Structure formats: structure tokens, C-alpha cells
Amino acid sequence: MNEEYYKPSEVAKILKVSPKTINNMINDGKLKALTISGNERKCYRILKGELDRFAAQEYEKYETKEG
């Protein structure tokens, strides 16, 4: 099964945050990503299902805070 995936820069645009924020979320374990070997640095890919899960979880937190 081939699931759609996104680059961190694409996820940043979707969530309206910086790519650095997405990398920090990945490094902190808040957002799961696949690691792809790059030349000298790690490259990440986020599966669509993981992005959906993360967005739903964050939305739920926001809704809880707002009342």
C-alpha cells in the first residue's frame, strides 16, 4: 500500500508554521516521520496519516483550551 507523504516544508505550509518548527516537532517526538538518508543531513518524510493524526490531536487540544 502506497501512502501519500509530505516533506517537512510542505507540512509547514499546511500547518502555517516554519519548517524549523516542524523539524523541532519531529526531533521532540511530537510528530512522527520517516528518516531518509541525505547527503550530510537527515531528510524526513511525514505520512499523510500521521499528519492527519497530529492535526486532529492539536485541534482537540485547542478546542479544550478554548472551552
Secondary structure, DSSP 8 states (H G I E B T S, - for coil): ----EE-HHHHHHHHTS-HHHHHHHHHTTSS--EEEE-SSSEEEEEEHHHHHHHHHHHHHHHHHHH-
